[in-house]
Amino acid sequence: MDATTRSLAWFDAARALFEQIVATQSPVIEEASRWCAAAIAADGLVHLFGTGHSRIPVEEMFPRYGSFPGFNPIVELSMTFHTQVVGANGQRQAMFIERTPGLAEVILSNFRFGPHDVMMVFSASGLSAVPVEMARGARRRGLRVIAVTSVAESLAAPADPAVGSRLPDEADLVIDLCTPSADALCAVHGWEAPVGPGSTFAAVAIVNALKVRVAELLSERGMVLPVISRSSVVGAERSQELFDQAYREHARRIARAIDPTG
C-alpha cells in the first residue's frame, strides 16, 4: 500500500459509514423530518442542543448558508469552547460541566416551549448528564424528542448512576450515527487506539439530509421560507434581503420561546 492509498483510508471508512446510515437510518430520518416540518408549519420551533463537538451539527442547521428559520440552536459556550485546550476555559472544565447533573434543568428554564415544538439532542456518546437530562426535561415539558447519537458508543459503557439512563432511553425517536464505540474509524499499525472520528461527519450528513427533506415537506404544504443564500447565487441585494428575512422570522419565532412573561 503506497502513501497515497494510505491517506485515503479514512475516506473509505467514511464512505462505508455513509452507506450504512443511508441503508439503516433513512426511515428514521424521514420520520424526524416529518416531525420537524409539522412543528415549523404550525409556527413552532425545532430546538437543537449539543455539547462538545456535538455542537457542530447544531450550528450546521441554522444559521448558515443553505438554511432557513424554524430551527433554534441552543449551545452553551462553557461546554463547547475547545480552542483553549488547557488553562482557563480548558477542555477539562468543559467535560466536567457537561457531566453535571441538574444543569440541563437550568438551561431549559430559560425557554417557554410551545405545544408544537420538537427537541433534537445531539451526543455521540449519549452518556453525558447534560444532553441526557435535556432530553428528559424536554419530554417532561411535552416535547417530542429526537436523539442523534451512536447507539454502539452509548451501549459500550454503563449509564452514569447520577443520571440513571442514556440518551436513547430519553428519546421518542433515535437516529443512529452508526459510528463504532471508539468513534474513530481507522486503526494505525503500532498505535494503541484508532484515529479519525466519524461522528461529526455522520451528524452533519444526517442534519443536512433532514434539512432538505423538511424543506420539501414544507413546500408540499405550500409554505416557503427564506433561505440564507450567497450573493454569488442570488445577487448581492437579494442575498441581503434573504438574510434579513430569515433573521426576522427567527426573531419572531424565538420571541415567544424566551418571553419571560409567558
Residue pairs with C-beta under 8 A, 6 or more apart in sequence:
9 186
9 196
10 185
10 186
10 196
13 185
13 186
13 196
13 198
14 185
14 198
14 201
17 178
17 179
17 185
17 198
17 201
17 202
18 201
18 202
18 205
20 178
21 176
21 177
21 178
21 202
21 205
21 206
24 176
24 178
25 175
25 176
25 178
25 206
28 173
28 174
28 175
28 176
29 175
29 206
29 209
29 210
29 213
30 213
31 173
32 120
32 146
32 173
32 175
32 210
33 210
33 213
33 214
33 217
34 217
35 118
35 144
35 146
35 173
36 46
36 70
36 71
36 118
36 120
36 210
36 214
37 213
37 214
37 217
37 218
37 221
38 116
39 45
39 46
39 70
39 116
39 117
39 118
40 46
40 70
40 214
40 218
40 223
40 225
41 218
41 221
41 223
42 116
43 114
43 116
43 253
44 114
44 115
44 116
44 117
44 118
44 253
45 70
45 71
45 72
45 114
45 117
45 118
45 253
45 254
45 257
46 70
46 71
46 72
46 117
46 118
46 119
46 120
47 72
47 74
47 111
47 113
47 117
47 118
47 119
47 120
47 138
47 143
47 257
48 57
48 58
48 61
48 62
48 71
48 72
48 73
48 74
48 120
48 122
49 58
49 74
49 75
49 107
49 119
49 120
49 121
49 122
49 131
49 134
50 56
50 57
50 58
50 75
50 80
50 121
50 122
50 123
50 131
51 76
51 79
51 80
51 94
51 98
51 123
51 128
51 130
51 131
52 79
52 80
52 82
52 94
52 95
52 98
52 123
52 124
52 128
53 82
53 124
53 197
53 199
53 200
54 122
54 123
54 124
54 131
54 199
54 203
55 75
55 79
55 80
55 122
56 200
56 203
56 204
57 122
57 148
57 200
57 203
57 204
57 206
57 207
58 73
58 74
58 75
58 122
59 73
59 75
60 67
60 204
60 207
60 208
61 67
61 71
61 73
61 207
61 211
62 68
62 69
62 70
62 71
62 72
62 73
62 250
63 73
63 228
63 246
63 247
63 250
64 228
65 228
65 229
65 230
66 211
66 227
66 228
66 229
67 211
67 227
67 228
67 246
68 211
68 215
68 225
68 226
68 227
68 228
68 246
69 225
69 226
69 246
69 247
69 249
69 250
69 253
70 214
70 225
70 249
70 253
72 250
72 253
72 254
72 257
74 107
74 111
76 97
76 107
76 130
78 93
78 94
78 97
79 94
79 97
79 98
79 130
80 94
81 89
81 94
82 91
82 94
84 90
85 91
86 92
97 103
97 130
98 128
98 129
98 130
98 131
99 128
99 129
99 130
99 160
100 129
100 130
101 129
101 133
101 160
101 162
101 163
102 133
103 129
103 130
103 133
104 129
104 130
104 131
104 132
104 133
104 134
104 136
104 137
105 133
105 137
107 130
107 134
108 134
108 137
108 138
108 141
110 258
111 257
111 258
112 256
112 257
112 258
112 259
112 262
113 138
113 141
113 142
113 143
113 257
114 256
114 257
115 142
117 143
117 257
118 143
118 144
118 145
118 146
119 134
119 135
119 138
119 139
119 143
119 144
119 145
119 146
120 145
120 146
120 147
120 148
121 131
121 134
121 135
121 138
121 145
121 146
121 147
121 148
121 167
121 171
122 131
122 148
122 149
122 203
123 131
123 132
123 147
123 148
123 149
123 167
124 149
124 150
124 153
124 177
124 179
124 183
124 199
124 203
125 149
125 150
125 153
125 154
125 157
126 132
126 147
126 149
126 150
126 151
126 153
126 154
126 166
126 167
126 168
127 154
127 157
127 159
127 160
127 163
127 166
127 167
128 160
129 160
129 162
129 163
131 167
132 160
132 163
132 165
132 166
132 167
132 169
132 170
133 163
133 170
135 145
135 147
135 167
135 170
135 171
136 165
136 170
138 145
139 145
139 170
139 171
139 172
144 172
144 173
145 170
145 171
145 172
145 173
146 171
146 172
146 173
146 174
146 175
147 167
147 168
147 170
147 171
147 173
147 174
147 175
148 175
148 177
148 203
148 206
148 207
149 167
149 168
149 174
149 175
149 176
149 177
150 176
150 177
150 178
150 179
150 180
150 181
150 183
150 199
151 168
151 174
151 176
151 177
152 178
152 179
152 180
152 181
153 177
153 179
153 180
153 181
153 182
153 183
153 199
154 166
154 167
154 168
155 166
155 181
156 181
159 165
159 166
159 169
168 174
175 206
177 198
177 199
177 202
177 203
177 206
178 202
179 185
179 197
179 198
179 199
179 202
180 198
182 193
182 194
183 197
183 198
183 199
184 193
184 194
184 195
184 196
184 197
184 198
185 194
185 196
185 197
185 198
186 194
186 195
186 196
187 194
188 194
188 195
215 225
215 227
218 224
218 225
225 246
225 249
226 242
226 245
226 246
226 249
227 242
227 246
228 242
228 243
228 246
229 238
229 239
229 242
230 239
231 238
231 239
231 240
233 239
234 242
256 262
